Amino acid sequence: RIGMAWGPVVAIEGDLFGDTVNRASRLTDICHPGTVLVDDPLGRAFDGEENVVVRPLRPRKLKGLGYVRAWVLRPVDTGED
């Protein structure tokens, strides 16, 4: 389970804080095992890239953040094993 978000963070003594960190954490909370979820800005940045496939999900209400659109991120299936 991985949740990733794009945006500013505040670094204090090696720890990261802010809405971006909270969004990534909340996305991880709603992930199914083996899934990568990214927030809307990161999903839009990945959209159209050759090596990954992103699919938007309906907006979900995340604790403390309101409604957030998440995207599922998957590698492109090349058919190679």
Biopython code that builds the backbone (N, CA, C, O; Angstrom):
import numpy as np
from Bio.PDB.StructureBuilder import StructureBuilder

atoms = [
    (1, "ARG", "N", (0.849, -1.179, 0.000)),
    (1, "ARG", "CA", (0.000, 0.000, 0.000)),
    (1, "ARG", "C", (0.889, 1.234, 0.000)),
    (1, "ARG", "O", (1.742, 1.424, 0.866)),
    (2, "ILE", "N", (0.651, 2.059, -1.005)),
    (2, "ILE", "CA", (1.429, 3.291, -1.087)),
    (2, "ILE", "C", (0.490, 4.441, -1.428)),
    (2, "ILE", "O", (-0.324, 4.334, -2.346)),
    (3, "GLY", "N", (0.604, 5.527, -0.696)),
    (3, "GLY", "CA", (-0.099, 6.759, -1.004)),
    (3, "GLY", "C", (0.933, 7.836, -1.280)),
    (3, "GLY", "O", (1.850, 8.040, -0.484)),
    (4, "MET", "N", (0.790, 8.528, -2.403)),
    (4, "MET", "CA", (1.749, 9.574, -2.766)),
    (4, "MET", "C", (0.994, 10.855, -3.082)),
    (4, "MET", "O", (-0.105, 10.826, -3.638)),
    (5, "ALA", "N", (1.602, 11.979, -2.718)),
    (5, "ALA", "CA", (0.989, 13.278, -2.974)),
    (5, "ALA", "C", (2.058, 14.263, -3.426)),
    (5, "ALA", "O", (3.234, 14.124, -3.089)),
    (6, "TRP", "N", (1.630, 15.259, -4.193)),
    (6, "TRP", "CA", (2.514, 16.276, -4.741)),
    (6, "TRP", "C", (2.209, 17.600, -4.064)),
    (6, "TRP", "O", (1.052, 18.015, -3.994)),
    (7, "GLY", "N", (3.236, 18.259, -3.569)),
    (7, "GLY", "CA", (3.032, 19.573, -2.984)),
    (7, "GLY", "C", (4.111, 19.927, -1.993)),
    (7, "GLY", "O", (5.035, 19.149, -1.755)),
    (8, "PRO", "N", (3.989, 21.117, -1.411)),
    (8, "PRO", "CA", (5.002, 21.589, -0.466)),
    (8, "PRO", "C", (4.933, 20.847, 0.867)),
    (8, "PRO", "O", (3.867, 20.414, 1.306)),
    (9, "VAL", "N", (6.088, 20.714, 1.491)),
    (9, "VAL", "CA", (6.178, 20.127, 2.825)),
    (9, "VAL", "C", (7.098, 21.003, 3.671)),
    (9, "VAL", "O", (7.887, 21.791, 3.151)),
    (10, "VAL", "N", (6.978, 20.846, 4.968)),
    (10, "VAL", "CA", (7.869, 21.520, 5.903)),
    (10, "VAL", "C", (8.748, 20.444, 6.531)),
    (10, "VAL", "O", (8.240, 19.469, 7.085)),
    (11, "ALA", "N", (10.065, 20.620, 6.444)),
    (11, "ALA", "CA", (11.010, 19.664, 7.027)),
    (11, "ALA", "C", (11.574, 20.240, 8.328)),
    (11, "ALA", "O", (12.123, 21.342, 8.349)),
    (12, "ILE", "N", (11.427, 19.477, 9.405)),
    (12, "ILE", "CA", (11.965, 19.873, 10.701)),
    (12, "ILE", "C", (12.688, 18.672, 11.304)),
    (12, "ILE", "O", (12.075, 17.652, 11.615)),
    (13, "GLU", "N", (13.997, 18.813, 11.461)),
    (13, "GLU", "CA", (14.831, 17.772, 12.054)),
    (13, "GLU", "C", (14.596, 16.401, 11.417)),
    (13, "GLU", "O", (14.513, 15.394, 12.121)),
    (14, "GLY", "N", (14.489, 16.362, 10.107)),
    (14, "GLY", "CA", (14.339, 15.099, 9.390)),
    (14, "GLY", "C", (12.916, 14.594, 9.243)),
    (14, "GLY", "O", (12.693, 13.601, 8.551)),
    (15, "ASP", "N", (11.956, 15.239, 9.865)),
    (15, "ASP", "CA", (10.546, 14.849, 9.735)),
    (15, "ASP", "C", (9.854, 15.814, 8.777)),
    (15, "ASP", "O", (10.228, 16.983, 8.677)),
    (16, "LEU", "N", (8.842, 15.312, 8.078)),
    (16, "LEU", "CA", (8.088, 16.120, 7.123)),
    (16, "LEU", "C", (6.684, 16.370, 7.654)),
    (16, "LEU", "O", (6.070, 15.483, 8.247)),
    (17, "PHE", "N", (6.176, 17.592, 7.437)),
    (17, "PHE", "CA", (4.863, 17.985, 7.928)),
    (17, "PHE", "C", (4.117, 18.742, 6.840)),
    (17, "PHE", "O", (4.728, 19.252, 5.901)),
    (18, "GLY", "N", (2.791, 18.814, 6.968)),
    (18, "GLY", "CA", (1.968, 19.630, 6.086)),
    (18, "GLY", "C", (0.850, 18.850, 5.427)),
    (18, "GLY", "O", (0.733, 17.636, 5.592)),
    (19, "ASP", "N", (0.017, 19.582, 4.666)),
    (19, "ASP", "CA", (-1.134, 18.969, 3.991)),
    (19, "ASP", "C", (-0.719, 17.885, 3.008)),
    (19, "ASP", "O", (-1.422, 16.886, 2.857)),
    (20, "THR", "N", (0.408, 18.067, 2.341)),
    (20, "THR", "CA", (0.870, 17.072, 1.372)),
    (20, "THR", "C", (1.163, 15.744, 2.069)),
    (20, "THR", "O", (0.786, 14.683, 1.572)),
    (21, "VAL", "N", (1.825, 15.803, 3.201)),
    (21, "VAL", "CA", (2.130, 14.596, 3.973)),
    (21, "VAL", "C", (0.838, 13.953, 4.474)),
    (21, "VAL", "O", (0.684, 12.734, 4.406)),
    (22, "ASN", "N", (-0.086, 14.767, 4.975)),
    (22, "ASN", "CA", (-1.371, 14.242, 5.455)),
    (22, "ASN", "C", (-2.147, 13.573, 4.334)),
    (22, "ASN", "O", (-2.736, 12.511, 4.536)),
    (23, "ARG", "N", (-2.156, 14.190, 3.141)),
    (23, "ARG", "CA", (-2.866, 13.623, 1.999)),
    (23, "ARG", "C", (-2.274, 12.266, 1.619)),
    (23, "ARG", "O", (-3.018, 11.317, 1.372)),
    (24, "ALA", "N", (-0.959, 12.166, 1.571)),
    (24, "ALA", "CA", (-0.309, 10.890, 1.249)),
    (24, "ALA", "C", (-0.659, 9.826, 2.291)),
    (24, "ALA", "O", (-0.928, 8.677, 1.943)),
    (25, "SER", "N", (-0.655, 10.210, 3.556)),
    (25, "SER", "CA", (-0.992, 9.269, 4.619)),
    (25, "SER", "C", (-2.439, 8.793, 4.517)),
    (25, "SER", "O", (-2.714, 7.603, 4.666)),
    (26, "ARG", "N", (-3.360, 9.718, 4.264)),
    (26, "ARG", "CA", (-4.777, 9.349, 4.143)),
    (26, "ARG", "C", (-5.018, 8.473, 2.914)),
    (26, "ARG", "O", (-5.864, 7.579, 2.948)),
    (27, "LEU", "N", (-4.283, 8.721, 1.833)),
    (27, "LEU", "CA", (-4.412, 7.859, 0.652)),
    (27, "LEU", "C", (-3.919, 6.454, 0.964)),
    (27, "LEU", "O", (-4.510, 5.473, 0.513)),
    (28, "THR", "N", (-2.848, 6.352, 1.729)),
    (28, "THR", "CA", (-2.354, 5.035, 2.136)),
    (28, "THR", "C", (-3.415, 4.305, 2.961)),
    (28, "THR", "O", (-3.592, 3.094, 2.826)),
    (29, "ASP", "N", (-4.114, 5.046, 3.810)),
    (29, "ASP", "CA", (-5.154, 4.446, 4.650)),
    (29, "ASP", "C", (-6.266, 3.789, 3.832)),
    (29, "ASP", "O", (-6.840, 2.791, 4.267)),
    (30, "ILE", "N", (-6.578, 4.334, 2.651)),
    (30, "ILE", "CA", (-7.694, 3.779, 1.867)),
    (30, "ILE", "C", (-7.220, 2.824, 0.764)),
    (30, "ILE", "O", (-8.043, 2.287, 0.022)),
    (31, "CYS", "N", (-5.922, 2.610, 0.651)),
    (31, "CYS", "CA", (-5.375, 1.702, -0.371)),
    (31, "CYS", "C", (-5.701, 0.246, -0.062)),
    (31, "CYS", "O", (-5.749, -0.172, 1.095)),
    (32, "HIS", "N", (-5.919, -0.498, -1.112)),
    (32, "HIS", "CA", (-5.980, -1.952, -0.990)),
    (32, "HIS", "C", (-4.554, -2.487, -1.064)),
    (32, "HIS", "O", (-3.688, -1.822, -1.634)),
    (33, "PRO", "N", (-4.281, -3.676, -0.503)),
    (33, "PRO", "CA", (-2.933, -4.239, -0.596)),
    (33, "PRO", "C", (-2.462, -4.313, -2.056)),
    (33, "PRO", "O", (-3.224, -4.687, -2.949)),
    (34, "GLY", "N", (-1.219, -3.959, -2.275)),
    (34, "GLY", "CA", (-0.627, -4.009, -3.609)),
    (34, "GLY", "C", (-1.005, -2.849, -4.509)),
    (34, "GLY", "O", (-0.720, -2.880, -5.706)),
    (35, "THR", "N", (-1.646, -1.819, -3.952)),
    (35, "THR", "CA", (-2.136, -0.694, -4.739)),
    (35, "THR", "C", (-1.325, 0.560, -4.453)),
    (35, "THR", "O", (-0.868, 0.773, -3.330)),
    (36, "VAL", "N", (-1.149, 1.395, -5.485)),
    (36, "VAL", "CA", (-0.543, 2.707, -5.323)),
    (36, "VAL", "C", (-1.605, 3.745, -5.679)),
    (36, "VAL", "O", (-2.145, 3.733, -6.785)),
    (37, "LEU", "N", (-1.902, 4.642, -4.740)),
    (37, "LEU", "CA", (-2.820, 5.744, -4.996)),
    (37, "LEU", "C", (-2.026, 7.047, -4.955)),
    (37, "LEU", "O", (-1.157, 7.237, -4.105)),
    (38, "VAL", "N", (-2.343, 7.937, -5.888)),
    (38, "VAL", "CA", (-1.713, 9.255, -5.914)),
    (38, "VAL", "C", (-2.809, 10.308, -5.878)),
    (38, "VAL", "O", (-3.949, 10.042, -6.259)),
    (39, "ASP", "N", (-2.457, 11.508, -5.415)),
    (39, "ASP", "CA", (-3.445, 12.576, -5.359)),
    (39, "ASP", "C", (-3.666, 13.161, -6.753)),
    (39, "ASP", "O", (-2.987, 12.783, -7.708)),
    (40, "ASP", "N", (-4.619, 14.085, -6.862)),
    (40, "ASP", "CA", (-5.001, 14.637, -8.166)),
    (40, "ASP", "C", (-3.845, 15.340, -8.884)),
    (40, "ASP", "O", (-3.644, 15.083, -10.071)),
    (41, "PRO", "N", (-3.078, 16.210, -8.228)),
    (41, "PRO", "CA", (-1.975, 16.852, -8.962)),
    (41, "PRO", "C", (-0.955, 15.848, -9.499)),
    (41, "PRO", "O", (-0.455, 16.010, -10.613)),
    (42, "LEU", "N", (-0.645, 14.821, -8.721)),
    (42, "LEU", "CA", (0.320, 13.828, -9.171)),
    (42, "LEU", "C", (-0.285, 12.934, -10.250)),
    (42, "LEU", "O", (0.398, 12.561, -11.204)),
    (43, "GLY", "N", (-1.560, 12.592, -10.102)),
    (43, "GLY", "CA", (-2.237, 11.798, -11.125)),
    (43, "GLY", "C", (-2.256, 12.516, -12.465)),
    (43, "GLY", "O", (-2.015, 11.901, -13.503)),
    (44, "ARG", "N", (-2.540, 13.813, -12.447)),
    (44, "ARG", "CA", (-2.540, 14.598, -13.690)),
    (44, "ARG", "C", (-1.134, 14.697, -14.283)),
    (44, "ARG", "O", (-0.972, 14.715, -15.503)),
    (45, "ALA", "N", (-0.125, 14.761, -13.421)),
    (45, "ALA", "CA", (1.257, 14.821, -13.905)),
    (45, "ALA", "C", (1.658, 13.510, -14.577)),
    (45, "ALA", "O", (2.389, 13.524, -15.568)),
    (46, "PHE", "N", (1.189, 12.376, -14.051)),
    (46, "PHE", "CA", (1.497, 11.069, -14.629)),
    (46, "PHE", "C", (0.649, 10.747, -15.858)),
    (46, "PHE", "O", (1.053, 9.928, -16.683)),
    (47, "ASP", "N", (-0.514, 11.375, -15.993)),
    (47, "ASP", "CA", (-1.426, 11.073, -17.094)),
    (47, "ASP", "C", (-0.725, 11.315, -18.426)),
    (47, "ASP", "O", (-0.197, 12.400, -18.668)),
    (48, "GLY", "N", (-0.722, 10.312, -19.279)),
    (48, "GLY", "CA", (-0.080, 10.425, -20.588)),
    (48, "GLY", "C", (1.362, 9.950, -20.620)),
    (48, "GLY", "O", (1.959, 9.880, -21.694)),
    (49, "GLU", "N", (1.940, 9.619, -19.462)),
    (49, "GLU", "CA", (3.301, 9.094, -19.434)),
    (49, "GLU", "C", (3.320, 7.688, -20.034)),
    (49, "GLU", "O", (2.332, 6.958, -19.953)),
    (50, "GLU", "N", (4.436, 7.322, -20.629)),
    (50, "GLU", "CA", (4.538, 6.036, -21.327)),
    (50, "GLU", "C", (4.661, 4.828, -20.411)),
    (50, "GLU", "O", (4.162, 3.756, -20.753)),
    (51, "ASN", "N", (5.309, 4.965, -19.257)),
    (51, "ASN", "CA", (5.643, 3.804, -18.440)),
    (51, "ASN", "C", (4.634, 3.475, -17.347)),
    (51, "ASN", "O", (4.781, 2.473, -16.648)),
    (52, "VAL", "N", (3.612, 4.309, -17.194)),
    (52, "VAL", "CA", (2.599, 4.072, -16.167)),
    (52, "VAL", "C", (1.207, 4.336, -16.737)),
    (52, "VAL", "O", (1.031, 5.059, -17.717)),
    (53, "VAL", "N", (0.242, 3.726, -16.090)),
    (53, "VAL", "CA", (-1.162, 3.968, -16.408)),
    (53, "VAL", "C", (-1.804, 4.526, -15.143)),
    (53, "VAL", "O", (-1.642, 3.965, -14.060)),
    (54, "VAL", "N", (-2.527, 5.625, -15.281)),
    (54, "VAL", "CA", (-3.265, 6.172, -14.148)),
    (54, "VAL", "C", (-4.749, 6.205, -14.498)),
    (54, "VAL", "O", (-5.142, 6.465, -15.635)),
    (55, "ARG", "N", (-5.550, 5.933, -13.481)),
    (55, "ARG", "CA", (-7.003, 5.948, -13.657)),
    (55, "ARG", "C", (-7.605, 6.718, -12.501)),
    (55, "ARG", "O", (-7.387, 6.367, -11.341)),
    (56, "PRO", "N", (-8.372, 7.780, -12.807)),
    (56, "PRO", "CA", (-8.967, 8.554, -11.716)),
    (56, "PRO", "C", (-10.099, 7.786, -11.043)),
    (56, "PRO", "O", (-10.835, 7.037, -11.686)),
    (57, "LEU", "N", (-10.218, 7.987, -9.750)),
    (57, "LEU", "CA", (-11.306, 7.421, -8.968)),
    (57, "LEU", "C", (-12.257, 8.540, -8.578)),
    (57, "LEU", "O", (-11.916, 9.716, -8.710)),
    (58, "ARG", "N", (-13.421, 8.199, -8.109)),
    (58, "ARG", "CA", (-14.353, 9.227, -7.640)),
    (58, "ARG", "C", (-13.753, 9.888, -6.411)),
    (58, "ARG", "O", (-13.005, 9.246, -5.673)),
    (59, "PRO", "N", (-14.063, 11.149, -6.175)),
    (59, "PRO", "CA", (-13.543, 11.823, -4.981)),
    (59, "PRO", "C", (-13.994, 11.100, -3.711)),
    (59, "PRO", "O", (-15.137, 10.656, -3.599)),
    (60, "ARG", "N", (-13.077, 10.997, -2.768)),
    (60, "ARG", "CA", (-13.353, 10.354, -1.484)),
    (60, "ARG", "C", (-13.131, 11.366, -0.375)),
    (60, "ARG", "O", (-12.222, 12.192, -0.453)),
    (61, "LYS", "N", (-13.951, 11.303, 0.644)),
    (61, "LYS", "CA", (-13.784, 12.187, 1.793)),
    (61, "LYS", "C", (-12.692, 11.603, 2.683)),
    (61, "LYS", "O", (-12.802, 10.481, 3.177)),
    (62, "LEU", "N", (-11.638, 12.391, 2.874)),
    (62, "LEU", "CA", (-10.529, 11.960, 3.703)),
    (62, "LEU", "C", (-10.520, 12.783, 4.990)),
    (62, "LEU", "O", (-10.705, 14.000, 4.965)),
    (63, "LYS", "N", (-10.306, 12.113, 6.092)),
    (63, "LYS", "CA", (-10.337, 12.748, 7.412)),
    (63, "LYS", "C", (-9.440, 13.985, 7.447)),
    (63, "LYS", "O", (-8.245, 13.914, 7.159)),
    (64, "GLY", "N", (-10.036, 15.103, 7.803)),
    (64, "GLY", "CA", (-9.297, 16.344, 7.948)),
    (64, "GLY", "C", (-8.973, 17.070, 6.659)),
    (64, "GLY", "O", (-8.409, 18.164, 6.694)),
    (65, "LEU", "N", (-9.319, 16.481, 5.515)),
    (65, "LEU", "CA", (-8.941, 17.075, 4.229)),
    (65, "LEU", "C", (-10.127, 17.353, 3.314)),
    (65, "LEU", "O", (-9.968, 18.035, 2.302)),
    (66, "GLY", "N", (-11.293, 16.851, 3.638)),
    (66, "GLY", "CA", (-12.444, 16.999, 2.748)),
    (66, "GLY", "C", (-12.374, 15.996, 1.610)),
    (66, "GLY", "O", (-11.768, 14.932, 1.736)),
    (67, "TYR", "N", (-13.005, 16.352, 0.491)),
    (67, "TYR", "CA", (-13.051, 15.441, -0.656)),
    (67, "TYR", "C", (-11.778, 15.581, -1.487)),
    (67, "TYR", "O", (-11.365, 16.685, -1.844)),
    (68, "VAL", "N", (-11.168, 14.433, -1.786)),
    (68, "VAL", "CA", (-9.925, 14.370, -2.550)),
    (68, "VAL", "C", (-10.099, 13.354, -3.664)),
    (68, "VAL", "O", (-10.570, 12.242, -3.425)),
    (69, "ARG", "N", (-9.719, 13.729, -4.885)),
    (69, "ARG", "CA", (-9.735, 12.761, -5.996)),
    (69, "ARG", "C", (-8.405, 12.012, -5.994)),
    (69, "ARG", "O", (-7.337, 12.620, -6.064)),
    (70, "ALA", "N", (-8.484, 10.703, -5.912)),
    (70, "ALA", "CA", (-7.305, 9.851, -5.979)),
    (70, "ALA", "C", (-7.237, 9.198, -7.358)),
    (70, "ALA", "O", (-8.252, 9.030, -8.033)),
    (71, "TRP", "N", (-6.053, 8.844, -7.751)),
    (71, "TRP", "CA", (-5.815, 8.114, -8.997)),
    (71, "TRP", "C", (-5.082, 6.825, -8.651)),
    (71, "TRP", "O", (-4.211, 6.817, -7.781)),
    (72, "VAL", "N", (-5.432, 5.737, -9.330)),
    (72, "VAL", "CA", (-4.701, 4.478, -9.198)),
    (72, "VAL", "C", (-3.540, 4.540, -10.173)),
    (72, "VAL", "O", (-3.724, 4.901, -11.336)),
    (73, "LEU", "N", (-2.345, 4.193, -9.712)),
    (73, "LEU", "CA", (-1.136, 4.209, -10.525)),
    (73, "LEU", "C", (-0.661, 2.774, -10.711)),
    (73, "LEU", "O", (-0.494, 2.033, -9.743)),
    (74, "ARG", "N", (-0.444, 2.389, -11.971)),
    (74, "ARG", "CA", (0.027, 1.034, -12.282)),
    (74, "ARG", "C", (1.100, 1.115, -13.354)),
    (74, "ARG", "O", (1.073, 2.018, -14.190)),
    (75, "PRO", "N", (2.051, 0.174, -13.341)),
    (75, "PRO", "CA", (3.024, 0.140, -14.435)),
    (75, "PRO", "C", (2.338, -0.339, -15.710)),
    (75, "PRO", "O", (1.332, -1.047, -15.653)),
    (76, "VAL", "N", (2.879, 0.046, -16.843)),
    (76, "VAL", "CA", (2.363, -0.420, -18.130)),
    (76, "VAL", "C", (2.687, -1.901, -18.256)),
    (76, "VAL", "O", (3.814, -2.316, -17.988)),
    (77, "ASP", "N", (1.715, -2.692, -18.659)),
    (77, "ASP", "CA", (1.932, -4.117, -18.885)),
    (77, "ASP", "C", (2.546, -4.290, -20.260)),
    (77, "ASP", "O", (1.874, -4.107, -21.275)),
    (78, "THR", "N", (3.821, -4.643, -20.292)),
    (78, "THR", "CA", (4.527, -4.818, -21.573)),
    (78, "THR", "C", (4.388, -6.218, -22.122)),
    (78, "THR", "O", (4.757, -6.475, -23.268)),
    (79, "GLY", "N", (3.853, -7.141, -21.309)),
    (79, "GLY", "CA", (3.702, -8.515, -21.751)),
    (79, "GLY", "C", (4.995, -9.315, -21.633)),
    (79, "GLY", "O", (5.030, -10.491, -21.994)),
    (80, "GLU", "N", (6.056, -8.685, -21.129)),
    (80, "GLU", "CA", (7.332, -9.373, -20.951)),
    (80, "GLU", "C", (7.380, -10.024, -19.577)),
    (80, "GLU", "O", (6.936, -9.432, -18.593)),
    (81, "ASP", "N", (7.909, -11.221, -19.503)),
    (81, "ASP", "CA", (8.084, -11.902, -18.201)),
    (81, "ASP", "C", (9.520, -12.215, -17.948)),
    (81, "ASP", "O", (9.854, -12.783, -16.909)),
]
sb = StructureBuilder()
sb.init_structure("model")
sb.init_model(0)
sb.init_chain("A")
sb.init_seg("    ")
for serial, (resi, resn, name, xyz) in enumerate(atoms, 1):
    if name == "N":
        sb.init_residue(resn, " ", resi, " ")
    sb.init_atom(name, np.array(xyz, "f"), 0.0, 1.0, " ", f" {name:<3s}", serial, name[0])
structure = sb.get_structure()
